[in-house]
Structure formats: structure tokens, C-alpha cells
Amino acid sequence: MPKKNDMNGALNRRAFMGLSAAGLVGWVAGPARSSGRFEPEPYQVAITSDIRTNIDEALKVPRVAASMPGRYPGIVVKVDTGRTASGGVIDGRMAKRALDQGMMKLTGKSRAEDAWLEFVSPSDRIGIKVNPVARTLPTSRELTHAVIDGLQEAGVPRSQIAVWDRRLLDLSSGGFTKDRFPGIELLGTEVMGPNGKYANDRGELWSLENIDREALSYFADIEGNYSPDALPYMVNGGKYSYFSKLVTRRFTKIINLPVLKGGVLPCGITFGLKNLAYGSLSNTSRLHRVGVNAIPEPCAFPCLRDKAVLHIGDALLASYRGGVGAPPRYIWDANVLLIGSDGVAVDLIAQEFLAVVRVAKGVENAADPTFRVYLDMAAKLGLGVSERAKIELREFAMS
């Protein structure tokens, strides 16, 4: 595996930063599918491509008992949380009650603490993977607190729980700050150093220390070329995307906590699998040209496949259009939680839920069948169930 410095550059800074600010690096405006009442939606350039990856190397690594799809393959709990979110404000106590009831429904346990112990132990070092990319719609802090409280009630010390994302700056922008989460480590891969800059006095990125060049990394036969200004947001260029040391070395278990955003073609949503894959890797902008297989394939690498034991989909507030940038006019009080150990099935049910909303809003006439391509790919990789008829949906309204 190459250890060379493969940082080279050609991406226009103005174009990159414009896309990055909207969370749309690697995406371009595509044709609208409605009557023209909405602006065009972002879409991925390639659904599939002939670009070679090293997924076969990952599949050769033996699976473990906790490997995706985990303890409850093909089972998704959908919680109608009532008025947990109202007028864009989330009631933290109601979020905790909804989560507790959902966890018990998934596991069949009569106590929420015992439900959590189906997935974690007090000795685990746990990373909660949030999605704070859109400042308009980050993973809700209230639900994140509910997850932390649930873990602590199950005996996991607060000192062994961290909230993380790829970019540390996005965490703070999304409201994940030390004053709101005392005693919880807030971690990222892409970071500034003690000098307040992304590079040290020798011009070396501080973040290079946070990617794991010794662990099995994701190869795709296409170059990532970035200017010096854009590079801090990718960490490295070249043909390898390296996993964060957070997932390869620090965490023993990962709780995936994505927020539901719709209107991202050709996947329909950005949710669980993408939150996990793109949040864990460097050099991601080029992966949009690989095809949608670049979403499930990284999840099949052992550092994610064997550690991401639970997916708690945050749709307390959600957006039905506009992609990862989540324009405020498309955000509504959805009041839904989707919970499962099977991240593929959770994503499929999220697609199903959002398709109903989009049809009702006149955005589309029916769900696009290409939306499920990445899910079928994930199923073939052994990550979960993508056939709707084989998914057990446990749906209930919070009491």
C-alpha cells in the first residue's frame, strides 16, 4: 500500500469552496423532475462506472459476530414520535422516551438499558457518528444527548463516549460544543493545529496524523487532485482514501446517527450508509465519479463493517428536497425515528418514507427505481437486506 505523499492540486479554489460550503463537493445541478415549481436538485455524475476499486480485498477479511447487518438483520423500527419536534424545536425528554421505546421494540427487551447492552458493553469505546454538514439541519443535539444518556444508563462511562465527524469545524458549526456536551470528547479527522491553521510551519497538514495509512484503505482507480487551499478538506489526493484512525484504532463500537435529507440523486436520500462511509474517509470528492458503489463499498471494510452495530436515523426534523445542503424551506417536523442494526434496511425504509412525502409535495410522481441501486449493491456485499418483502417493519406511535 503506497505511503507516498500523493498531494497534488488542480481543483479551482473558488469552485471547490462554493460547493463545499453547500456540502455538495463532487455534485452538480441536474434536471428537475417536477413541473418546475422547484429548483433543480443536485445529482451524482455517475450511477455506475468502470472505475476499479479494491473491494475484493475487504471482502477477504473474515467477518465477526458483530459484522453488519448485526444482531437484527432485516428489521427496522419506525417510531412516530408525535410532537417531539414542533415548529423546528425538539423536546429532548420526548426524544429520549421515543428512543427508549424504539430500542425496546427492536430488541424485545423490557428495559432500555438491557436493549443497549445488546449492542455495546461497559468496556467499549464508543463513537457516535453525527452529520453536522448542513448548519440548517444537523443531527439533532437532543437525540444525540438521548443516545449518550442511554449508553450511560447501560453502564458505559461518559469518558468512553465520543461524538465525531470527519470535519471538526462542522461539529462546532452544528452546535456540538464542549459547553453543550461536557465530559464528551468531540473529535474529527480534519482539524486545525495549535497554531489555528490546517498546516504547521513546514506546510504539513496536521490532519495527516489522523488518517491510517497502515490499515486497509479504499482504493479507486481515479485521481483526486486538489489545490493547496482545497487540500485541508480532503487531507490527501491520489487514488487512495484512508480511513480515520478514529474508526481503525480508537473506537470499538460505532453508533451511526444520520439525519434524513432528501433530493440527492441518484440515491434519493443522504442518510445512514453515506454518513458512515464518507464521514470516515479522506480524499472523498473524487468518489462521486466512481459511482454509487462508493457508498456501500467503504462500509464493507472491517473498520466499519465490524464496528457499526446500530443505526439510529434522525428524522425528527427532515428535509424532503435540496440535497445535503438542506434549504430551510424544505425542512419540516417529520417526527420519525428509524432504528436498526441493519443499515441497508434502515436506508430503504427511509427512502420509502420520504418518497411518500415527495409525491404528496408534487416533487415526483413515484420513487425512481435507480434510488435503490446502491442498496442492492450493499446487500450483495453482505451488509444488509435490500428486498422490501424481506424487511420486517415494526411501526408504532410513541406512548
N, C-alpha and C positions, 0 to 999 in steps of 0.2 A: 504494500500500500504506500503510495507516494507520501513523503513527508516534506516535499519541497515547498518553498514559498511560491504559491501559484496565484499571487495577487497581481492582476494586470487590469488595465482600465480602458474603457471606451464609451461607457454609458453617459449620455448627456446629463449633467447635474440638474439642470432646470426640469428636464422631463422626469428624471428619477424622483426628485423631491416632490414634484407635483403629484405623481402617482402615489408615492409613499405616504404623503400627508393624508390622502384619502383611503389608504390601506389597499391600494389597487395596483401594486407593483406587478408587472407582468400581464396586466389585463388591459383590454381596450374596449371602446364603446361598440356595442353590437346592435343589430337591428331590433327594434321593439316588436313585441308580439301582440300588441294590443291595438286599439283603434287610434292611437296617437295622443291619448289623454295623458300619457306618461312619457318621461324622457327615456331614451334608450338605456338598456341595462348593460352592466359590464359582462363580458363573456370571456371564457378561456380560449386562447387561439386554437388549441388542439384538443380534440376529444381523445384521439389515439394518435400514435406516431410510430415510426420505425426506429426511434432512438433507443439504443441498447442500454439496459441497466444491469446491475448485479444482483437482482432479486433472488436468483438461484442460490447465491452464496448464503443469503439469510435463511432460505428455506432448508438448507442443510443442517442448520443448528438445531439440535434436539429441543423439542418443546418441554415445558414443565407443567406441573399441575395447575398453576395459576394462569397459564397462557390464554390469550384471547381465543374464544369468546367467554372464557371464565366459567364460573360456577353455574350460571343460569343461561345457557345458550338459547337463543330464540325467544326469550321472554322479555317483555318491556312493560313497565308500569307507567301509566299515564294518569297523573293526578290533576283533577280540576281543582284549583286552589281557591276558588270563589273570588273574593275581593282582596286577595293578598296584595295585588298591585291595583292601585286606584289613582287615576289621574297622574300616572307616571311615578307614583311614590309607593314603595314596597314596605309592608309591615313585617319587620324582622321576626316577631314572635309567631305570626301566622306562617311565615316561610319555614320556620323550624318545625312547626306542627305538621305542615304538609310533607316536609322531608321525612320526618319520623314515620308518619303513616305510610309513605311510599316505600321506605326501606323495609318496613314490616310486611307490606303487601308483597314485595319482591321475594323475600326470604321465607315467609311463613312464620317468622318469629313473633312472639307476643310482646317483646321489649325491643325498643330501638337499639339499645346498647348491644344486645345479642345479635341483632341484624348486622351492625357494623363489624362485629367480630367474625362474620362470615368472610370478610374481605381483608381485614387488617388484624394485626396483633399489637399489643403494647410495646413490643420491641422494634416495630417498623419505623423507618424514617420516611415520612410521607410528604409527597409533593402534590399540592393542589394546583392543577393547570387551569388557569383562568384565561379569558380572552378579553383584554382591555383595549384592543386595537382601535375601535371606534369610540371616541370620547362620548358620543351621543348614546351609545348602547354597549357598555362593557358588561361582562359578567357581573351580576348584582352583588354588591358587597354584603347585603343582608343574607343572601343564600350562602355566600362564602363563610360568613360567620356561623350560619347554621351547620355547615359541614364541619367546621372546626369544633364547634360545641359537641356535635355528635361523636367525633373522634375522641375528644377528651372524656366524654361520658363512657366511652368504651375502654378507657384506660390508657390511651395514647398521651404521653406527656406533651404539653404545649411546646416544649423545647425541641420536639422531634417532628413538628409540623411546619411546613413552609408553603407559601404561596408564590407561584413563579410564572413567568412568561419569558419568551425569547428576549424581549427588549425591556430592560429595567425602567427606562424612561416612560414607556407605555403604562407600566404598573402605576407609577405615581400620577400620571395624567388621568388614569381611570379611577383615581381615588383610593388606590391601595397604598396607604401610607402608614408609617410607624405609629402615628397617634391614633389611627383607626384600628390598627391590628397590633396592639402592644404584646410583646413577647413572641410574636410570629415573625420568622425570617421572611423577608421579601427579596426574591432572588431573580436574576436574569442572566442571560448569556452575553448579550450585547450591552456593555457597560462603559461608563466613563471611569477614568482612574482618579487618584487623589489630586491630580492637577486640574480636574474639572474638564478634561478633554478625553477624546476617544483614543488618542495616541500618546505615547510617552515622548520624552525629549529626543529620542532617537527615531521617532516616526513610526514606532511599532505599536500596533493596536493592543490595548490592554485585553481585549476580548479574546485574543488568540490563546490566552491561558485557560479559557473556559470551554474550548472545543476539544474533543477527544480524538486525537489522530492515531491513537493506538487501538481503539475499539473498531469493530467492523463498521465501516461508513457506507453511505449511499452513493454509488457511482451512477452517473448518467452521461452518456457519450455526447455531451454538448457543453460548450464552454460558458462559464459565467465571467463576463468582462465588465469591470466596474471602474469608474473614475476614483481618484483619491477621496473625493468628497462623498461618494456613494458607498465606498467600501465599508465604513463602520457599521452600516446597516445590513451587511452581508457577511462580514468577517473575513471571508476568503473568496477568491474566484476559482477558476479551473473547472474540472469535471467531477470533483468530489464535494458532497455535502456532508459535513461532520456533525455527529450528534453532540449535544451539550453534555458536559461532564455531570450536569445535574441528573440526567437520566441514565448515564452509563455507570456512574460511580456513587453519587450521593444518595439518591432515593432508592428504597427497596420496594415501595409501592407508590403508584400514581393514581390520584383521583382526577378524572377528566371532567372539567366543569365549563363546557362551552355555552355560549349564548346564541340563540337562534336568529339568524339573519337570512332573508330570502332574496331571490333575484340574482343569484350568481350562476350564470350559465357556463358550462353545460351540466352543472351538478344540482341546480335548483336551490341549494342551500349552502351556507358555510356553517359547519356545526362540529360534531364530535371528532370524526376521523381527521379532518383538516386541522382542527385546533391542536390535535396531538402531533400530527406529522410535521406541519410547517412551524409549529412552536418549538420543536426540538432540534431543528437542523440549521446549519449555516448555509449560505450560498443558495437561497431558495428562489430568487427571482427567475432564474433560468428554468426552473422545474415546471413553470406554467407552459413551456413549449414542449415538454416531454409528453404531456397528455394527462388525463385524469388518473392514470395508474400511479402517478407521482403522489397521489393522496394515500391510497391504501398500502403501497409498497413499503414506505418507511415504517408504517405501523407493524409490518411483518418482521422487522428486525428485533432481535431478542430484547434489547433495552427498552422497547415499548411494548412489544407483544407479551412479554412475560411479567410486566410490572403494572400495566394499566388495567387494574382489576375492577374498576367501577366508573361508569359514565353517568353523570347527573346533568341532564340537559336543562338549561335555564331558559324557559320561555315564559317567565313571569311577565317580563316585558319582551317583546319581539318585534322584528321588522319584517314586513311581507314583500318588500321591494327595495331596490337600491344597492344591493350587494354589501360588501364588508364595511363600506362607509356609513351605512345605516342612516340615511337622511331622516331627520326628526318627523317629517310629515308622514312617514310610513311606519312609525313605531306606534304600537298600541298595547293596551293592558291585556295580554293574552292569557295570563293566569293558568299556565300549564307547567308541570314538571314531567320530564321523561327520564326514567331511571332504569338501568340495566347493566349487567356485566358484559353484554353483547353490544359493542359499539356499532356494529353494522346494522343490527336490528333497530337500535335506537335512532340512527340516522334515517332509516327507511320510514319509521313511524313519524319522524319529524317532517320528512318530505310530504307524507300523506296528509298530515295536519295542515301544513302550510298551503298545499295545493287547493284545499277546500276554501281557504281564506282568499287566495289569489283569484280563484274562479268567481267567488262572491264579489270581489272588488273589481271584476272586469279586466284584470290584468292578462288573463289567459283563459282559454276555453276548457282546457284539460291539461293535466300534467304531461310534460314532454317525456317520452319514453327514454330519451338519452340521459335523463337525470339519474337513472338507476345504473348506468354503465359502471361507474366507479364502485358501486355497492356489489354488483355481480363479480367484479374483479376481486374485491375484498373477500367475498365468500370463497372464491376459488383458491385464495391464499390461506384459507382456513381460519379467517379472522372472525367469522360470524355467519349469520343466516340472512340471506337477501330475498328469499322467496316469501312473499306475504302470507301465503297459505300455511307456511310452517312456523309463523310467528304467533306466539300467544300474547295477546294484548290484554293486560289486566288494568282496566279502566275504572276509576271511581272518583267521586267527589269528596273532597276533604270534609270530615265531620267537625 
